[in-house]
Amino acid sequence: MTNILVTGSNGQVGSELRELAKEYEYTFFFTDRESLDISNAKSIEAFVQENNIETIINCAAYTAVDKAEDDALNADKINHLAVKYLAQIAKEKSIKLIHISTDYVFDGINYKPYNEDDVTNPQGVYGKTKLDGEKAMIEINPANSIIIRTSWVYSSFGNNFVKTMLRLGKEKEQLGIIFDQVGTPTYARDLAKAILDILPNVKNEQVEIYNYSNEGVLSWYDFAKEIMRMAKLECQINPIETKEYPTPAKRPHYSLLNKSKIKEEYTITIPYWKDSLDECLITMGERK
């Protein structure tokens, strides 16, 4: 039996871990910002000690990409400093740490899928603070710990692109959706399951980075089209360019992640994005 602390358990991946928990022989401690302040090192230490925590899965993040541009202090507190404190305690107490990061650590101007060791160059506060968190964890280097970078996360929980499209698809006759940003969605349940499946085999001296998203390649436009098709919504999706939809934070134009490393080292199969979208819509009762 392993005692697992899940931070940010009300987020998309955290919520999916909670759903999957009953299928695994672990004791889970699900926390949110009310029950555990991870930006306070003493709070983490007390919680870890009290509950004999052996593994931490850090799903907590400041993910409001545009808001972060004007709220750098709070973004840094959650995405960087909290990760630093978790890593320090993990090293001190020999705790396994799984930390979730993002494709936003890259500048999004690549022409081939990003590898884990490609040069990072975040373009906004969100990406910079997430990269600072990664760097802090790598520097502290708790044994048996990994960073998983992911992209375009959606789920039946929380706020995400799929839910927004379903809502707007019922309200509007047509929508303009960006076609010149390319990547792959990640169904949070697939990521949560992958984390729990690889957990017993995470054994490394140095912090390792892995990429994880669903299989396939598409634009936001393609994604929206498929959501409407599966949900049988009449809303017409029109392609627009990024410049027609300006946002405070710059979005990566290309955020495909190469998943070869995690697939080979942990012999896992990653589902195709359409199959996962199908599954999520069924779960939500939106598949028609």
C-alpha positions in Angstrom: 0.0 0.0 0.0 1.2 3.5 -0.9 0.0 6.7 0.6 -0.5 9.2 -2.2 -1.0 12.9 -1.8 -2.8 14.5 -4.8 -2.6 18.3 -4.9 -4.9 20.4 -7.0 -7.5 17.6 -6.8 -10.4 19.7 -8.0 -8.7 20.4 -11.3 -9.1 18.3 -14.4 -6.4 15.7 -13.9 -6.9 15.7 -10.1 -10.6 15.0 -10.5 -9.9 12.2 -12.9 -7.5 10.7 -10.4 -10.3 10.8 -7.8 -12.6 8.9 -10.2 -9.9 6.3 -10.9 -8.8 5.9 -7.3 -11.1 3.0 -6.5 -9.5 0.9 -9.2 -6.0 1.0 -7.6 -4.6 -0.4 -4.4 -3.4 2.9 -3.0 -4.5 5.2 -0.2 -5.2 8.6 -1.6 -5.2 12.0 0.1 -7.0 14.5 -2.2 -6.3 18.1 -1.3 -7.1 21.5 -2.7 -5.9 25.0 -1.8 -8.4 25.1 1.1 -7.2 21.9 2.7 -3.5 22.3 1.9 -1.5 25.5 1.0 1.3 24.2 -1.1 2.8 27.6 -1.3 3.7 27.2 2.4 6.6 24.7 2.9 5.7 24.1 6.6 2.1 23.2 5.7 3.3 20.6 3.2 5.8 19.2 5.7 3.2 18.8 8.4 0.7 17.2 6.1 3.3 14.7 4.7 4.4 13.8 8.1 1.0 13.4 9.6 -0.3 11.2 6.8 2.9 9.2 6.1 2.9 10.3 2.4 5.1 8.2 0.1 4.2 9.7 -3.2 3.1 13.1 -4.3 1.2 13.7 -7.6 1.2 17.5 -8.1 -1.8 18.5 -10.2 -2.0 22.0 -8.8 -1.3 24.8 -11.2 -2.1 28.4 -12.1 -3.6 27.7 -15.5 -5.4 30.9 -16.4 -2.9 31.7 -19.2 -4.2 35.2 -20.1 -4.9 36.3 -16.5 -1.3 35.2 -15.5 0.1 38.1 -17.7 -1.2 40.6 -15.0 -0.9 38.2 -12.0 2.7 37.0 -12.2 3.1 36.9 -8.5 0.3 34.3 -7.9 1.3 32.4 -11.0 4.8 32.1 -9.7 3.7 31.1 -6.3 1.8 28.1 -7.6 3.7 27.1 -10.7 7.2 27.7 -9.4 7.6 28.2 -5.6 5.1 25.4 -4.6 6.9 23.0 -6.9 10.2 23.9 -5.3 8.8 23.3 -1.8 7.3 19.9 -2.9 10.6 18.9 -4.4 12.5 19.9 -1.3 10.2 17.8 1.0 10.2 14.9 -1.5 14.0 14.8 -1.4 14.2 15.2 2.3 11.7 12.4 3.0 12.5 10.2 0.0 9.1 10.7 -1.5 8.3 10.0 -5.2 7.1 13.1 -6.9 5.1 13.3 -10.2 4.7 16.8 -11.4 2.6 17.9 -14.4 3.9 20.6 -16.7 3.0 22.1 -20.1 3.8 22.5 -23.8 3.9 26.3 -23.0 7.6 25.9 -21.9 8.3 25.9 -25.6 8.0 28.9 -28.0 5.7 26.9 -30.4 7.7 27.7 -33.6 9.0 24.2 -34.2 8.3 22.2 -37.4 8.6 18.7 -35.8 7.2 17.3 -32.6 9.0 18.6 -29.5 11.3 16.1 -27.7 11.9 16.4 -23.9 15.4 17.7 -24.3 14.5 20.4 -26.9 15.4 24.0 -26.0 12.7 25.7 -23.9 11.7 29.3 -24.7 8.4 30.2 -23.0 6.5 33.2 -24.4 4.4 34.3 -21.5 4.1 34.4 -17.7 2.3 31.0 -17.5 5.0 29.2 -19.5 7.8 31.0 -17.7 6.5 30.2 -14.2 5.9 26.5 -15.2 9.5 26.3 -16.6 10.8 27.8 -13.4 9.0 25.1 -11.5 10.6 22.4 -13.6 14.0 24.0 -13.2 13.6 24.1 -9.4 12.6 20.5 -9.3 15.5 19.4 -11.5 18.0 21.4 -9.4 16.7 19.9 -6.1 16.6 16.5 -7.8 14.4 14.2 -5.6 15.1 10.6 -6.6 12.3 8.6 -8.3 10.6 11.7 -9.6 9.4 12.8 -13.0 7.9 15.8 -14.8 5.2 15.1 -17.4 4.6 17.8 -20.0 1.1 17.8 -21.5 -1.1 19.9 -23.9 -4.7 21.0 -24.6 -6.1 19.2 -21.5 -9.9 18.6 -21.4 -12.2 16.5 -19.2 -15.8 16.2 -18.1 -14.5 18.2 -15.0 -13.5 21.9 -14.9 -13.4 24.5 -17.7 -12.0 23.5 -21.0 -12.3 23.8 -24.8 -14.7 20.8 -25.2 -17.1 22.2 -22.6 -17.0 25.7 -24.2 -17.6 24.3 -27.7 -20.6 22.2 -26.4 -22.1 25.3 -24.8 -21.5 27.7 -27.7 -22.5 25.0 -30.2 -26.0 24.9 -28.6 -26.2 28.7 -28.4 -24.8 29.9 -31.8 -25.3 29.1 -35.5 -21.7 29.6 -36.3 -18.3 30.1 -34.7 -14.9 31.2 -35.8 -12.2 28.8 -34.5 -8.4 29.1 -35.0 -6.9 26.8 -37.6 -3.2 27.9 -37.5 -2.4 26.5 -34.1 -1.5 22.8 -34.2 -1.2 20.3 -31.5 -2.9 17.4 -29.8 -5.6 17.3 -27.1 -5.1 15.4 -23.9 -8.1 13.7 -22.2 -7.3 14.2 -18.5 -8.6 10.7 -17.7 -6.0 9.1 -20.1 -3.2 11.1 -18.4 -4.4 10.3 -14.9 -4.6 6.6 -15.8 -1.1 6.7 -17.3 0.3 8.3 -14.2 -1.2 5.6 -11.9 -0.1 2.8 -14.2 3.5 3.9 -14.5 3.8 4.9 -10.8 5.3 1.6 -9.5 8.0 1.6 -12.2 9.2 5.2 -11.7 12.7 4.5 -10.5 15.4 7.0 -11.4 18.3 8.8 -9.9 17.8 12.1 -11.8 14.5 13.9 -12.4 13.3 12.7 -15.8 11.0 14.7 -18.2 8.3 12.9 -20.3 5.8 14.2 -22.9 2.2 13.0 -22.8 -0.8 13.9 -24.9 -3.2 11.8 -27.0 -2.1 10.5 -30.4 -2.7 12.4 -33.6 -2.3 15.9 -34.9 -4.9 18.6 -35.5 -5.8 22.3 -35.1 -8.3 23.9 -32.8 -10.6 24.2 -35.8 -10.4 20.4 -36.5 -11.1 19.8 -32.8 -14.2 22.0 -32.8 -15.5 20.4 -36.0 -15.2 16.9 -34.4 -16.9 18.0 -31.2 -19.9 19.3 -33.2 -20.0 16.2 -35.3 -20.0 13.8 -32.4 -22.5 15.8 -30.4 -24.6 16.3 -33.5 -24.7 20.1 -33.1 -25.8 22.2 -36.1 -23.3 25.0 -35.3 -21.1 25.8 -38.3 -17.4 26.1 -37.6 -15.4 28.6 -39.7 -11.6 28.7 -39.8 -9.9 31.9 -38.6 -6.3 32.9 -38.1 -4.7 33.6 -34.7 -4.3 37.3 -35.6 -8.1 37.6 -35.9 -8.5 36.5 -32.3 -5.9 38.4 -30.2 -5.3 37.3 -26.6 -3.1 38.9 -23.8 -0.8 35.8 -23.8 0.8 34.4 -26.9 -0.3 30.9 -27.8 2.1 28.4 -29.3 1.5 27.9 -33.1 2.9 24.4 -32.9 2.8 22.3 -29.8 3.1 18.7 -30.9 4.8 16.6 -28.3 6.9 13.5 -29.2 5.7 10.7 -26.8 8.2 8.0 -27.8 10.1 8.2 -24.5 7.2 7.5 -22.2 5.8 4.9 -24.5 9.1 3.0 -24.7 10.3 3.3 -21.2 7.0 2.4 -19.5 5.5 0.3 -22.4 2.2 2.2 -22.4 -0.3 2.6 -25.2 -1.7 6.1 -25.7 -5.2 6.4 -27.2 -6.0 8.3 -30.4 -7.5 11.7 -29.8 -10.9 10.9 -31.5 -11.4 7.8 -29.4 -10.7 9.7 -26.2 -13.0 12.6 -27.2 -15.7 10.0 -28.0 -15.3 8.5 -24.5 -15.4 11.9 -22.8 -18.6 12.9 -24.6 -20.2 9.6 -23.6 -19.2 10.2 -20.0 -20.8 13.7 -20.2 -24.0 12.3 -21.9 -23.2 14.5 -24.9 -22.4 11.8 -27.5 -25.3 11.6 -30.0 
